[in-house]
């Protein structure tokens, strides 16, 4: 007598398909999350695109500065932290909450302080960070 295992095979196929979908989703999220954040400037808005993107109205900006160092990042609240890439909300020494868009562990860093947030941005290429800082200073 032959036994019918078709129900078992369907469950196996479902598990394999689900595993493949999850793996593809994780790879896609990592790819999207590790891409450089683009800064787009209009007359009165700074828009940081990509994962955990934000729009900042120029009227809300209290200070913009270029720093060689930032406080030590202590805790990830909501975001991506993979090697030198840090995006999202974090806690840092001397700061309750900070939004990070970091692509390098080395400076310089652009720090934008608004009424509600502290945003820190940098790129792997220090010249690009300085160039974006210059562009941001032109709208302020």
C-alpha beads as a LAMMPS data file, in Angstrom:
LAMMPS data file: protein, C-alpha beads

140 atoms
139 bonds

1 atom types
1 bond types

-500.0 500.0 xlo xhi
-500.0 500.0 ylo yhi
-500.0 500.0 zlo zhi

Masses

1 110.0

Atoms # bond

1 1 1 0.000 0.000 0.000
2 1 1 1.264 3.471 -0.900
3 1 1 0.945 6.268 1.588
4 1 1 -0.155 9.735 0.501
5 1 1 2.385 12.397 1.525
6 1 1 1.009 15.211 -0.660
7 1 1 -0.001 17.295 2.363
8 1 1 3.538 17.011 3.715
9 1 1 5.015 18.019 0.346
10 1 1 2.761 21.075 0.138
11 1 1 3.942 22.198 3.569
12 1 1 7.593 21.699 2.556
13 1 1 7.082 23.731 -0.637
14 1 1 5.344 26.481 1.329
15 1 1 8.234 26.661 3.817
16 1 1 10.808 26.823 1.012
17 1 1 8.910 29.569 -0.824
18 1 1 8.428 31.535 2.408
19 1 1 12.146 31.227 3.229
20 1 1 13.109 32.469 -0.239
21 1 1 10.728 35.446 0.058
22 1 1 12.156 36.376 3.474
23 1 1 15.757 36.118 2.206
24 1 1 14.969 38.288 -0.828
25 1 1 13.246 40.825 1.450
26 1 1 16.234 41.017 3.795
27 1 1 18.675 41.429 0.888
28 1 1 16.500 44.173 -0.648
29 1 1 16.242 46.014 2.687
30 1 1 20.004 45.840 3.208
31 1 1 20.648 47.065 -0.332
32 1 1 18.235 49.981 0.073
33 1 1 19.477 50.791 3.568
34 1 1 23.162 50.865 2.672
35 1 1 22.745 53.242 -0.274
36 1 1 23.997 56.795 0.240
37 1 1 21.414 59.248 1.510
38 1 1 20.785 61.954 -1.062
39 1 1 20.369 65.535 0.097
40 1 1 18.086 67.602 -2.127
41 1 1 17.756 71.347 -1.594
42 1 1 14.941 73.646 -2.617
43 1 1 14.340 77.277 -1.700
44 1 1 13.263 76.477 1.844
45 1 1 13.552 72.712 2.332
46 1 1 16.327 70.207 2.896
47 1 1 15.211 66.710 1.946
48 1 1 17.241 63.664 2.923
49 1 1 16.051 60.699 0.883
50 1 1 16.419 56.986 1.335
51 1 1 15.750 54.773 4.295
52 1 1 14.590 56.888 7.279
53 1 1 14.425 59.987 5.050
54 1 1 13.250 63.354 6.344
55 1 1 12.277 66.817 5.070
56 1 1 13.497 69.819 7.032
57 1 1 11.899 73.225 6.609
58 1 1 14.609 75.923 6.588
59 1 1 12.549 78.009 9.040
60 1 1 12.908 75.252 11.662
61 1 1 16.723 75.188 11.474
62 1 1 18.480 76.674 14.499
63 1 1 22.065 75.837 13.538
64 1 1 24.101 74.123 10.842
65 1 1 27.704 73.191 11.530
66 1 1 30.530 71.111 10.105
67 1 1 32.191 68.996 12.788
68 1 1 35.249 66.782 12.833
69 1 1 33.800 64.588 15.583
70 1 1 30.413 63.690 16.988
71 1 1 29.426 62.352 20.418
72 1 1 29.740 58.598 20.909
73 1 1 26.687 56.738 19.624
74 1 1 25.372 54.624 22.500
75 1 1 22.070 53.022 21.462
76 1 1 20.062 52.394 18.320
77 1 1 16.424 53.363 18.899
78 1 1 15.026 52.675 15.417
79 1 1 17.292 52.284 12.461
80 1 1 20.034 50.477 10.626
81 1 1 23.516 49.967 12.051
82 1 1 25.767 47.961 9.768
83 1 1 29.544 48.452 9.963
84 1 1 30.123 52.202 9.418
85 1 1 26.599 52.847 8.115
86 1 1 24.141 54.201 10.655
87 1 1 20.707 55.457 9.625
88 1 1 17.701 56.264 11.756
89 1 1 17.151 57.312 15.364
90 1 1 19.938 56.763 17.887
91 1 1 20.992 57.902 21.351
92 1 1 24.385 59.491 21.824
93 1 1 26.429 60.910 24.681
94 1 1 25.149 64.387 25.540
95 1 1 22.112 63.902 23.254
96 1 1 18.794 62.241 24.076
97 1 1 17.935 61.462 20.455
98 1 1 19.747 62.085 17.191
99 1 1 18.909 61.214 13.580
100 1 1 21.895 59.751 11.799
101 1 1 22.680 59.394 8.103
102 1 1 26.271 58.213 8.420
103 1 1 28.242 56.425 5.719
104 1 1 31.652 56.662 7.395
105 1 1 33.014 56.443 10.923
106 1 1 35.284 59.410 10.179
107 1 1 34.508 63.114 9.872
108 1 1 33.653 65.582 8.755
109 1 1 30.025 65.515 9.829
110 1 1 27.222 67.927 8.989
111 1 1 25.083 68.650 12.045
112 1 1 21.700 70.284 11.554
113 1 1 19.898 71.346 14.714
114 1 1 16.186 72.106 14.387
115 1 1 13.474 72.919 16.894
116 1 1 12.795 69.182 17.312
117 1 1 15.750 67.187 16.002
118 1 1 19.492 66.921 15.728
119 1 1 20.429 65.463 12.347
120 1 1 23.961 64.333 11.522
121 1 1 25.009 63.449 7.973
122 1 1 28.258 62.350 6.397
123 1 1 29.533 60.474 3.385
124 1 1 32.370 58.062 2.774
125 1 1 34.099 60.786 0.721
126 1 1 34.945 63.758 3.012
127 1 1 34.924 66.111 0.004
128 1 1 31.313 65.174 -0.739
129 1 1 30.376 65.916 2.887
130 1 1 32.011 69.345 2.636
131 1 1 30.332 69.997 -0.722
132 1 1 26.866 69.135 0.652
133 1 1 27.572 71.351 3.687
134 1 1 28.405 74.277 1.377
135 1 1 25.198 73.716 -0.589
136 1 1 23.121 73.579 2.602
137 1 1 24.693 76.807 3.876
138 1 1 23.587 78.556 0.675
139 1 1 19.887 78.025 1.458
140 1 1 20.122 79.118 5.081

Bonds

1 1 1 2
2 1 2 3
3 1 3 4
4 1 4 5
5 1 5 6
6 1 6 7
7 1 7 8
8 1 8 9
9 1 9 10
10 1 10 11
11 1 11 12
12 1 12 13
13 1 13 14
14 1 14 15
15 1 15 16
16 1 16 17
17 1 17 18
18 1 18 19
19 1 19 20
20 1 20 21
21 1 21 22
22 1 22 23
23 1 23 24
24 1 24 25
25 1 25 26
26 1 26 27
27 1 27 28
28 1 28 29
29 1 29 30
30 1 30 31
31 1 31 32
32 1 32 33
33 1 33 34
34 1 34 35
35 1 35 36
36 1 36 37
37 1 37 38
38 1 38 39
39 1 39 40
40 1 40 41
41 1 41 42
42 1 42 43
43 1 43 44
44 1 44 45
45 1 45 46
46 1 46 47
47 1 47 48
48 1 48 49
49 1 49 50
50 1 50 51
51 1 51 52
52 1 52 53
53 1 53 54
54 1 54 55
55 1 55 56
56 1 56 57
57 1 57 58
58 1 58 59
59 1 59 60
60 1 60 61
61 1 61 62
62 1 62 63
63 1 63 64
64 1 64 65
65 1 65 66
66 1 66 67
67 1 67 68
68 1 68 69
69 1 69 70
70 1 70 71
71 1 71 72
72 1 72 73
73 1 73 74
74 1 74 75
75 1 75 76
76 1 76 77
77 1 77 78
78 1 78 79
79 1 79 80
80 1 80 81
81 1 81 82
82 1 82 83
83 1 83 84
84 1 84 85
85 1 85 86
86 1 86 87
87 1 87 88
88 1 88 89
89 1 89 90
90 1 90 91
91 1 91 92
92 1 92 93
93 1 93 94
94 1 94 95
95 1 95 96
96 1 96 97
97 1 97 98
98 1 98 99
99 1 99 100
100 1 100 101
101 1 101 102
102 1 102 103
103 1 103 104
104 1 104 105
105 1 105 106
106 1 106 107
107 1 107 108
108 1 108 109
109 1 109 110
110 1 110 111
111 1 111 112
112 1 112 113
113 1 113 114
114 1 114 115
115 1 115 116
116 1 116 117
117 1 117 118
118 1 118 119
119 1 119 120
120 1 120 121
121 1 121 122
122 1 122 123
123 1 123 124
124 1 124 125
125 1 125 126
126 1 126 127
127 1 127 128
128 1 128 129
129 1 129 130
130 1 130 131
131 1 131 132
132 1 132 133
133 1 133 134
134 1 134 135
135 1 135 136
136 1 136 137
137 1 137 138
138 1 138 139
139 1 139 140
